[in-house]
Amino acid sequence: MHVRLKHILFLLIPIIFFSCKTEKDPVSEPDLEGESLAIDYARGFRIEEFDGYKILTVDNPWPEADHSFDYLLVEDEALVPQNLQYDQRISIPVGKIVVTSTTHIPSLEALQKEKTLIGFPGLHYISSETTRNLIENGEVAEIGRNDAINTEILISLKPDVVIGFAVNSINKTYNIIEKSGIPVLYNGDWTEEHPLGKAEWLKFFGALYNQTEKAAELFEEVEKAYLEAKELAQTAEDVPTVISGSMFKDQWYVPYGNSWSAIFIEDANADYIYKDTKGSGSISLAFETVLNDAQDADFWISPGQFKTFRQLNESSVHYNQFKAVQNGNVFTYSNTMGETGGVLYYELAPNRPDLVLKDLISIFHPELLPDYKTTFFKSLE
């Protein structure tokens, strides 16, 4: 997906497409006893495994969705119960796939299935060297922009499935794709608030490739690294104060205290100025309010479009009233880009929260990770 669009959607609120469940055939009455796959952090999907098929349910394709989607994943034309209701039927393992968000790319690579990717909207936003090599070799087709997918090209690619995302139940593009006979599955990884909840959507892709065990093992490695880093952070003697977010059209947008971004700060053992706020998206505040609340904050992270202190000062001399600016403690992920300009954070951070957390620990508590080289966050130049 167009990463800038998706970044806005992380802060604001979303849209998509309504589909009625259909009754399908295969005869026979196989064993109806399924086994629920362990999903410990994610709130947006469930997987139930049966003999020869799985039911992948997406409960939260967009915020406050009132409709879930049931996807029937069938191995080698296995028999499924008569009158089983579902929204889409997909043969697994998937052989050819189109995804629409850069956050999907790391999951394909983790499962070593990146070569199944045949199309993507906005190829220049992809940062991974592995997938960029496939693009340069002509193995991944450009299908337009996420807000304007070229359906003719996409349909001509004949993918087994398209992984989409949506902001509500209206999406003409996905309607056209589905009417051509290509199933669309909605992925709601970006709606998760807990860092490990986003990362757990790796299991969504594991089900599509019939690799649920491998996906679970890979996620457990990320979970272990994250929790160990969190435990390390608690040993720090000092707890610095932190402000986050940036100005846009005279308003400063800061993450809510229960948001993905704020949880990272908390788990890095730092005191987020707006930790007691609750809500979806971000809070819009006047500059004067943030200055009053956060003038003495030790650190400022994720300052939006600013990449250098010069840009910051040229935008407004009032930023120099912040202690974090005076001390050079402003850190951004915007300076870490792929070779074609994609911001690595948008692509990899949701899948590797352990790396994000270690970045922040090394910034807030450098004594705990003295030789650590950050993956995403860098000081403003």
N, C-alpha and C positions, 0 to 999 in steps of 0.2 A: 504494500500500500504506500501511497505517497506519504513519506515519513513525516513531513511537516503537518500534513492533515492529521495524521495519527497522533502526533505530539499534542495538537490542539485538542483532539478528542480525549486524550488522557486527562486534560484539565477541565474540559467542559463535559457535555453530555450528548449521547448518541441516537441510531436510525436503522430500519431494515424491512423485512419481507415476511409475509405471513403465508404459511403453507398448511393445508389440511392433511391429516394423516390418511394414508390409503391402506386398503386391505389388499394383500397380495396372496398369491397362490401357494407355492410349493405344498404339495400334499403331505401326508404322513403326520404323525404326532410324536416328535422326538421328546426326549426328556426335557421337562419344563423347569427343572431345578438348575438355576444358574449360580455363579459365584461372583460376588461383588469385588471388583478390584479395589484395593486400598487407595483412597484419595484423602490425604491427611490435611492439606492446607487449602487447596482450590475449592471454591464454592460454586463454580459455574458448570461443572460437568461430572458425569458418572459413567462407569463402564461395568456392564454385567456380562460375564463370559459363560457361554453354553457349549455344548458339544458341537463343534463345527461352525458356530457363529457367535457374534457378540452384539449387544445393544449398547451403542454409545449415545448417551443422552446429554444434550447441551441445555442446561437449565437457565443460563444467564448469558444469552448471546449479545445482549446490550443491557445497560442499567435499567432496572425496574421493568424488565420484560415480563409480560403476563402470559407468555407462551413458551413452552419448551419444545425441543426438536429431538425426535428419536431416529437414530440412524442404524439401520440393520447392516452389519458387516458380515459377509458370508464367505466362508472358505470353500473353494472348489465346488460350487453349486451344491453345498450341503443342504439337506432337508431342514426346513424350518416349520414350526407349527402353522396349521391353517388359521386363517383369520388374524394372524399377528399384525398389529397395527404399527406403522412406521411412516416417516416422512420421506426417506430416501433409502434405496438399497445399493450397496457398494460391494463389489467382489474384492476380497483381500487375499494376499497382499496387493496393495496398489502398485501398478507398474508405471503409470505416467500421471504426474500431478501438476496443477497450477496453484500457486499460493499467491496471496495478495498483500502480505505484510512482511517486512524485513524480519520481524520477530519470529516468523516461521522458519527462516533459513537455518538458524543454529540447531533446531530440532532435527531437521533433515540430515544435517551434517553429523550430529551426535549419533544418530542411528545408522550412519554411513549410507544414506539413501539420497544424497544430493543429486546423484545422476538421474533420479526419477523426475527431477524438476525440468519441465519443458517450456514454461512460460511464466512471466512476471510483469506487473505494471510498474515501469520506472526502474529499469535495470541499473541506472547509475546510482541509485540509492543503496545498492547492496555493497557492503564493505568487505565481507569475508573473501580472503584470497582464494580459498578453495572453490567457492562458487563463481568468483570472478573469472577464474581460469576456464570454467565451463562456458561462461558467457562469451569470453574472447574466442573460444573455439566454435562458437555458433550453435551450441547445444541448448541454449535457453533463449526463447523468442521474446522480443519486446511486444507487450500487448497494450500499450498506451499508458494512461494514467489511472490511478485507482478510482478517481472520481469520473473517469471517462474511458472505461475499458473498451478496447476494440473487440467487440464480440465476434466479428467475422474471423479475425485472426485466431482468437481463442478457440472458437468452435472448429476451425480447420485443423487445429493441433490434435483434436480428439483425445483430450485427457480423460483418465478414468474418473477423476474427481477434481473439483475446484474448491479450495479452502478460502472462504470469504470472511469478511467481518462486516458488521453493520451498526448503524446508529439508531435504527428503529425498524418498523415492519414494512417500509416502503423502499423497494429497490427494483427498478425496471430492468436493470442490467442482469441481475441474477435471475429474474423471471425469464428473460430471453434465453439465457444459458440453459436453464432447466427445461424449457420447452423444446430445446434441441436434443434433449435426452441425456445431457451431462449433469450428474448430480452436484449440487452445491452444498457444502457443509459449513456451518457457521462456527467460527472459532472466537471465543470471548476472552482470550488470555488477558487482554488489556483492561478488562473490567475488574480484575482481581486487585485487592488492596494489599494483601500480605505478599512480601517478596517471594517467599517459597510457594505461594499460591500461583503466581504467574509461572514460575519455573516448572511447576507440576504438570502444566499443559503438555509437557513432553510426552506424557502418557497418552494423550489424545492422539498424537502421531504414532506412538507405539502400537496402538490398536489398529490403525490403518495399514500398518506394515506387518501386522500379526507378530509384533515383537513386544508384547506387553511386559514380559519378564526383563528383557534388556532395558527397556525404558525405565522400569522401576529401579533397576540396579544403578543406572546412570543418574537418576534423580536422587537416589540415596547418597551418592557420592557428593552431589552438590549440597544436599541438606546437611550432611556431616560436616563439610567444610564451612558452611554458613554458621552452624551452631557452635563449632569450635572457635570461630572468629568472634562470635558474639560473647562467648564465655571469656575469651582473652580480653575483650574490651572492658569487661566488668572489673578487671584487676587494676585499671588505671586509677591513679590517686586523684587526678583533677577531672572535673566534668565541665567542659567549655560550653558556652552558650552559642547558639547557631541561628542564623536567619537564612531563609531560602526564597527562591522565586525572583521575579523581575517585573519591571515596569512595562506596560503596554497601554498606549493612549491615555496617559495620565493616571492610570490605576496600577497599583502594585499587586500582582497575583501571587499569593503564597499558598502552599499546600495545606490542606486541613491536617489536623493532628492525628487523624486515623488513616491518613493516606499512605500509599506505597512509599513515597519519598520520605515522609516523616518517620515511618517505622525504621527505615535505614538509619536515620539520625539517632533514634532512641536506642537501637541495637548496637550502635557504635559508641554508646555511653556518652552521649552529648545531650545538652538541654535545648530542645527546639523551642524558640520563643512562643510559637502558637500551638504548642502540644495539646492544649486543653480544648481546642476547637474540634468539632465533629461535622462531617458532611461529605458530599460527593463533589469531586472536581477540585476547585480552588476558591479561596476567599479573595474578593476584590476589595482592596483597601486604598485609601488616599496615601500619598507619599508621606504627608505629615504624620499620619498615624503610625506608619512603619518606622519612621525616624524616631518618634517618641518611644515606641516599644523596643526597638532593636538597635538604637544608636550605639550601645555599648556591647553588642554581641561580639564574641571573639572571632567568629568565622561567618562568611557569607558564601554559600554554595549555590550552584546553578543560577548564575546571574543572567540568564536569557541570552540575548544576542551578543553580549559583550565578550570579546576575545582578548582584549588588551586593556590595561589601565588607561591608556590614552583615549580609547573609545569611550570608556566610562566617564572620564573627566570632560571630554568634548560633549557628551550627551547632557551632563548636568554637573556643575561644580558642587551642587548640594550633596552628591554622593560622598564627597570628602569629609562630611561630618560623621560618617560611620567609622567606628574604631577598626572594623575589619578592613576597610579600605586604607586607612592610615597605616596599618601594620602590614599591608600586603597579603592579607589572609582571605583572598577571594579566589574561589576555585570553580572551574567550569569543565564540562565534558565536551563542549562544542569545538575544542581545538583538536580532538582526537577523531580523525576522519579516515575513511578508506581512500583508495587512490582516485576514485571518481567523485569524491565529495560527500559521500554518505557519512552521517555521524554514527560512529560505532556504538555509542551508548544506546541509541534507539533500537538497534538491531540485537545486540548481545546482552545488554544489561538485564532485561526481563528473564532471560534464560540462565544467566550466571549471577544471581544475587550475591553469591559468596565473594565474587570479585569486586562488586560495588561496595560491599561492607568492608572488605579489607582496604580498599581505597580510602574510605572515610576514616577508618581506624588509624591508618598511617598519617592522615592529615590532622585529626584531632588529638591523637596520642602517638606521635612519632617514635617515642621511646619503646613502644610495644612491638613495632615492626621497623626496626632501624634500617634494614637493607632492602625494604620492599619498594618495588617499582610499580607505580599505579598503572592500571589498565585504561581507565576512563578519565578520571579527574586530574586536571593540571592547573597550576596557578595561572592567573591571567598574566600574559606576557608584558 
